[in-house]
Amino acid sequence: MTRALLDALRRRDVLADHVRTIADADAMICTGTYDALVLDRRLPDGEGLDFVATLRQRRHPVPILILTALGSVDHRVDGLDCGADDYLARPFALEELLARLRALRRRGPLVSDRNLDFGNLTIDPRSNEICIAGSVIEFSRREYLVLEALLRRPNRIVTRPNLIDAVYTLEDEIESNALDAHISRIRKKLVLAGAAVEIRAVRNLGYLIRSRVQTAIAS
């Protein structure tokens, strides 16, 4: 079921990392940035609700959806009282799960629904559209994710590891120059569309997005 779920999420452009134990989930949540955590209750090293309680005691803000075969009213009440944001019992419809994840993402602390504006470049996180000077420009899914990660921190360096985390899952096979190839394609599209911003490489650190430098020469 997990493999089918991961494949279905990937087909809908949802990036998902999968781990099998509470210990691994804890390590991922503490070191990464996630819009939501989908958590089973019966895990090899413990009860999922105990992990929910631990995260809430730490005041970790990640939205949590419990996805489990334990679906009685008492089970659902226990999950929500423990600190989960939503509770879905198996069997479930994939579209309902996706709708619930979208709802968590909208109200979660990590992502804003507001447009990201910088110069004449606008990203709409709700529709995943990128507009340059008022025109919608086509970007691939991963190009979009790179640009969104940069635009959330304009004029500030976003490290290569952070960009890679924003674009790839743990199971993706990443070629050494994959990120640079995405950046190269994004730069070309920005120039062709007349964007007033540019992406600058910062050696050994990462990339930043800034206003395009324009120089006038009179002679």
C-alpha positions as a Markdown table, in Angstrom:
| # | Residue | x | y | z |
|---|---|---|---|---|
| 1 | Met | 0.0 | 0.0 | 0.0 |
| 2 | Thr | 2.8 | 2.4 | 0.8 |
| 3 | Arg | 4.4 | 1.9 | -2.6 |
| 4 | Ala | 1.1 | 2.5 | -4.3 |
| 5 | Leu | 0.6 | 5.6 | -2.3 |
| 6 | Leu | 4.0 | 7.0 | -3.0 |
| 7 | Asp | 3.6 | 6.3 | -6.7 |
| 8 | Ala | 0.2 | 8.1 | -6.7 |
| 9 | Leu | 1.5 | 11.1 | -4.9 |
| 10 | Arg | 4.5 | 11.3 | -7.3 |
| 11 | Arg | 2.1 | 11.3 | -10.3 |
| 12 | Arg | 0.4 | 14.3 | -8.7 |
| 13 | Asp | 3.7 | 16.2 | -8.2 |
| 14 | Val | 3.7 | 15.7 | -4.4 |
| 15 | Leu | 7.2 | 15.1 | -3.1 |
| 16 | Ala | 7.2 | 12.5 | -0.3 |
| 17 | Asp | 9.9 | 10.8 | 1.7 |
| 18 | His | 9.1 | 7.4 | 3.2 |
| 19 | Val | 10.6 | 5.9 | 6.4 |
| 20 | Arg | 9.4 | 2.7 | 8.3 |
| 21 | Thr | 10.1 | 3.5 | 11.9 |
| 22 | Ile | 9.4 | 6.2 | 14.5 |
| 23 | Ala | 13.1 | 6.7 | 15.0 |
| 24 | Asp | 13.7 | 7.4 | 11.3 |
| 25 | Ala | 10.7 | 9.7 | 11.2 |
| 26 | Asp | 12.0 | 11.6 | 14.1 |
| 27 | Ala | 15.4 | 12.1 | 12.5 |
| 28 | Met | 13.8 | 13.3 | 9.2 |
| 29 | Ile | 11.4 | 15.7 | 10.9 |
| 30 | Cys | 14.2 | 17.2 | 13.1 |
| 31 | Thr | 16.6 | 17.7 | 10.1 |
| 32 | Gly | 14.2 | 18.5 | 7.3 |
| 33 | Thr | 11.3 | 20.9 | 6.5 |
| 34 | Tyr | 8.0 | 19.3 | 5.6 |
| 35 | Asp | 4.5 | 20.6 | 4.9 |
| 36 | Ala | 2.9 | 17.6 | 6.5 |
| 37 | Leu | 3.5 | 14.3 | 8.2 |
| 38 | Val | 1.4 | 11.2 | 7.3 |
| 39 | Leu | 1.7 | 8.8 | 10.1 |
| 40 | Asp | 0.5 | 5.2 | 10.7 |
| 41 | Arg | -0.2 | 4.1 | 14.3 |
| 42 | Arg | 1.2 | 0.5 | 14.2 |
| 43 | Leu | 4.9 | 1.0 | 13.6 |
| 44 | Pro | 7.7 | -1.5 | 14.2 |
| 45 | Asp | 9.2 | 0.5 | 17.1 |
| 46 | Gly | 6.1 | 1.9 | 18.7 |
| 47 | Glu | 2.7 | 3.5 | 18.6 |
| 48 | Gly | 2.4 | 6.5 | 16.2 |
| 49 | Leu | 0.3 | 8.5 | 18.7 |
| 50 | Asp | 3.2 | 8.4 | 21.2 |
| 51 | Phe | 5.3 | 10.1 | 18.5 |
| 52 | Val | 2.6 | 12.7 | 17.9 |
| 53 | Ala | 2.6 | 13.5 | 21.6 |
| 54 | Thr | 6.4 | 13.7 | 21.6 |
| 55 | Leu | 6.4 | 16.2 | 18.7 |
| 56 | Arg | 3.7 | 18.3 | 20.3 |
| 57 | Gln | 5.6 | 18.4 | 23.6 |
| 58 | Arg | 8.6 | 19.7 | 21.7 |
| 59 | Arg | 6.2 | 22.3 | 20.1 |
| 60 | His | 7.1 | 21.0 | 16.7 |
| 61 | Pro | 4.6 | 22.7 | 14.3 |
| 62 | Val | 4.5 | 20.2 | 11.5 |
| 63 | Pro | 0.8 | 19.3 | 10.5 |
| 64 | Ile | 0.1 | 15.6 | 11.2 |
| 65 | Leu | -2.4 | 13.4 | 9.5 |
| 66 | Ile | -2.9 | 9.9 | 11.0 |
| 67 | Leu | -3.5 | 7.3 | 8.3 |
| 68 | Thr | -4.4 | 3.9 | 9.9 |
| 69 | Ala | -6.6 | 0.9 | 9.9 |
| 70 | Leu | -7.8 | 1.8 | 13.4 |
| 71 | Gly | -10.9 | 3.8 | 12.5 |
| 72 | Ser | -13.4 | 3.6 | 15.4 |
| 73 | Val | -14.7 | 6.8 | 16.9 |
| 74 | Asp | -12.6 | 6.2 | 20.0 |
| 75 | His | -9.5 | 5.7 | 17.9 |
| 76 | Arg | -10.2 | 9.0 | 16.0 |
| 77 | Val | -10.8 | 10.9 | 19.2 |
| 78 | Asp | -7.6 | 9.6 | 20.8 |
| 79 | Gly | -5.6 | 10.7 | 17.7 |
| 80 | Leu | -7.0 | 14.2 | 17.6 |
| 81 | Asp | -6.7 | 14.6 | 21.4 |
| 82 | Cys | -3.1 | 13.5 | 21.2 |
| 83 | Gly | -2.2 | 16.4 | 18.9 |
| 84 | Ala | -2.9 | 15.1 | 15.3 |
| 85 | Asp | -4.4 | 17.7 | 13.0 |
| 86 | Asp | -6.4 | 15.1 | 11.0 |
| 87 | Tyr | -7.3 | 11.4 | 11.1 |
| 88 | Leu | -8.2 | 9.2 | 8.1 |
| 89 | Ala | -9.0 | 5.5 | 8.4 |
| 90 | Arg | -8.2 | 2.8 | 5.8 |
| 91 | Pro | -9.6 | 2.0 | 3.3 |
| 92 | Phe | -9.6 | 5.5 | 1.9 |
| 93 | Ala | -10.0 | 7.3 | -1.4 |
| 94 | Leu | -6.8 | 8.8 | -2.7 |
| 95 | Glu | -8.5 | 12.1 | -3.7 |
| 96 | Glu | -9.8 | 12.5 | -0.2 |
| 97 | Leu | -6.3 | 12.1 | 1.2 |
| 98 | Leu | -5.0 | 14.6 | -1.3 |
| 99 | Ala | -7.7 | 17.1 | -0.3 |
| 100 | Arg | -6.9 | 16.7 | 3.4 |
| 101 | Leu | -3.2 | 17.2 | 2.7 |
| 102 | Arg | -4.0 | 20.4 | 0.7 |
| 103 | Ala | -6.1 | 21.6 | 3.7 |
| 104 | Leu | -3.2 | 20.9 | 6.1 |
| 105 | Arg | -0.8 | 22.7 | 3.8 |
| 106 | Arg | -3.1 | 25.8 | 3.6 |
| 107 | Arg | -3.3 | 26.2 | 7.3 |
| 108 | Gly | 0.1 | 24.9 | 8.2 |
| 109 | Pro | 2.9 | 27.2 | 9.5 |
| 110 | Leu | 5.4 | 26.3 | 6.9 |
| 111 | Val | 3.7 | 27.5 | 3.7 |
| 112 | Ser | 1.8 | 30.6 | 2.9 |
| 113 | Asp | -0.9 | 30.9 | 0.3 |
| 114 | Arg | 0.1 | 34.5 | -0.5 |
| 115 | Asn | 1.7 | 35.2 | -3.8 |
| 116 | Leu | 5.5 | 35.5 | -3.8 |
| 117 | Asp | 6.5 | 38.7 | -5.6 |
| 118 | Phe | 9.9 | 39.9 | -6.5 |
| 119 | Gly | 10.5 | 42.5 | -9.3 |
| 120 | Asn | 8.2 | 41.5 | -12.1 |
| 121 | Leu | 8.2 | 37.9 | -11.1 |
| 122 | Thr | 5.2 | 36.4 | -9.3 |
| 123 | Ile | 4.6 | 32.8 | -8.0 |
| 124 | Asp | 1.2 | 31.7 | -7.0 |
| 125 | Pro | 1.6 | 28.8 | -4.5 |
| 126 | Arg | -2.1 | 27.9 | -4.9 |
| 127 | Ser | -2.0 | 27.3 | -8.6 |
| 128 | Asn | 1.8 | 26.7 | -9.0 |
| 129 | Glu | 1.8 | 29.4 | -11.7 |
| 130 | Ile | 4.8 | 31.6 | -12.5 |
| 131 | Cys | 4.1 | 34.9 | -14.1 |
| 132 | Ile | 6.8 | 37.3 | -15.5 |
| 133 | Ala | 5.6 | 40.8 | -16.4 |
| 134 | Gly | 2.0 | 39.5 | -16.3 |
| 135 | Ser | 2.5 | 36.5 | -18.6 |
| 136 | Val | 2.3 | 32.9 | -17.4 |
| 137 | Ile | 5.6 | 31.1 | -18.1 |
| 138 | Glu | 5.9 | 27.3 | -18.3 |
| 139 | Phe | 8.4 | 25.7 | -15.9 |
| 140 | Ser | 8.8 | 22.0 | -15.1 |
| 141 | Arg | 7.8 | 20.8 | -11.7 |
| 142 | Arg | 11.3 | 20.7 | -10.4 |
| 143 | Glu | 12.2 | 24.1 | -12.0 |
| 144 | Tyr | 9.2 | 25.5 | -10.2 |
| 145 | Leu | 10.3 | 24.1 | -6.8 |
| 146 | Val | 13.8 | 25.5 | -7.2 |
| 147 | Leu | 12.5 | 28.9 | -8.1 |
| 148 | Glu | 10.0 | 28.9 | -5.2 |
| 149 | Ala | 12.7 | 27.9 | -2.7 |
| 150 | Leu | 14.8 | 30.8 | -3.9 |
| 151 | Leu | 12.0 | 33.3 | -4.0 |
| 152 | Arg | 11.0 | 32.6 | -0.4 |
| 153 | Arg | 14.4 | 34.0 | 0.6 |
| 154 | Pro | 15.1 | 36.8 | -1.9 |
| 155 | Asn | 18.6 | 38.4 | -1.7 |
| 156 | Arg | 19.7 | 35.6 | 0.6 |
| 157 | Ile | 21.8 | 32.5 | -0.1 |
| 158 | Val | 19.9 | 29.2 | -0.2 |
| 159 | Thr | 22.4 | 26.4 | 0.2 |
| 160 | Arg | 22.7 | 23.5 | -2.2 |
| 161 | Pro | 21.5 | 20.9 | 0.3 |
| 162 | Asn | 18.4 | 23.0 | 1.1 |
| 163 | Leu | 17.6 | 23.3 | -2.6 |
| 164 | Ile | 18.1 | 19.6 | -3.2 |
| 165 | Asp | 15.8 | 18.9 | -0.2 |
| 166 | Ala | 13.1 | 21.1 | -1.8 |
| 167 | Val | 13.3 | 19.4 | -5.1 |
| 168 | Tyr | 14.0 | 15.7 | -4.5 |
| 169 | Thr | 12.8 | 12.9 | -2.3 |
| 170 | Leu | 15.0 | 10.3 | -0.5 |
| 171 | Glu | 14.3 | 7.7 | -3.2 |
| 172 | Asp | 15.3 | 9.9 | -6.2 |
| 173 | Glu | 18.5 | 9.2 | -7.9 |
| 174 | Ile | 20.2 | 12.6 | -8.1 |
| 175 | Glu | 23.0 | 13.2 | -10.7 |
| 176 | Ser | 25.8 | 15.4 | -9.5 |
| 177 | Asn | 25.0 | 18.2 | -11.9 |
| 178 | Ala | 21.2 | 17.9 | -11.7 |
| 179 | Leu | 20.6 | 21.0 | -9.6 |
| 180 | Asp | 23.0 | 23.1 | -11.8 |
| 181 | Ala | 21.1 | 21.9 | -14.9 |
| 182 | His | 17.8 | 23.1 | -13.4 |
| 183 | Ile | 19.3 | 26.5 | -12.5 |
| 184 | Ser | 20.7 | 26.8 | -16.1 |
| 185 | Arg | 17.3 | 26.2 | -17.6 |
| 186 | Ile | 15.5 | 28.6 | -15.2 |
| 187 | Arg | 18.0 | 31.3 | -16.0 |
| 188 | Lys | 17.4 | 31.0 | -19.8 |
| 189 | Lys | 13.6 | 31.2 | -19.3 |
| 190 | Leu | 14.0 | 34.2 | -17.0 |
| 191 | Val | 16.1 | 36.0 | -19.6 |
| 192 | Leu | 13.8 | 35.1 | -22.5 |
| 193 | Ala | 10.7 | 36.3 | -20.6 |
| 194 | Gly | 12.3 | 39.6 | -19.7 |
| 195 | Ala | 12.5 | 38.9 | -15.9 |
| 196 | Ala | 13.8 | 41.8 | -13.8 |
| 197 | Val | 15.5 | 39.2 | -11.5 |
| 198 | Glu | 18.5 | 36.9 | -11.9 |
| 199 | Ile | 19.9 | 33.9 | -10.1 |
| 200 | Arg | 23.5 | 34.2 | -8.9 |
| 201 | Ala | 25.8 | 31.3 | -7.9 |
| 202 | Val | 27.7 | 31.8 | -4.6 |
| 203 | Arg | 30.7 | 29.5 | -4.8 |
| 204 | Asn | 30.8 | 26.5 | -2.5 |
| 205 | Leu | 27.5 | 27.7 | -0.8 |
| 206 | Gly | 24.5 | 27.8 | -3.1 |
| 207 | Tyr | 22.4 | 30.3 | -5.0 |
| 208 | Leu | 20.5 | 33.5 | -4.4 |
| 209 | Ile | 17.9 | 35.4 | -6.4 |
| 210 | Arg | 18.3 | 39.2 | -6.8 |
| 211 | Ser | 17.2 | 42.1 | -8.9 |
| 212 | Arg | 18.9 | 42.1 | -12.3 |
| 213 | Val | 21.7 | 44.5 | -12.5 |
| 214 | Gln | 21.3 | 46.9 | -15.4 |
| 215 | Thr | 24.0 | 49.3 | -16.5 |
| 216 | Ala | 23.7 | 52.3 | -18.8 |
| 217 | Ile | 26.8 | 53.5 | -20.5 |
| 218 | Ala | 27.0 | 56.9 | -22.1 |
| 219 | Ser | 30.0 | 57.9 | -24.2 |
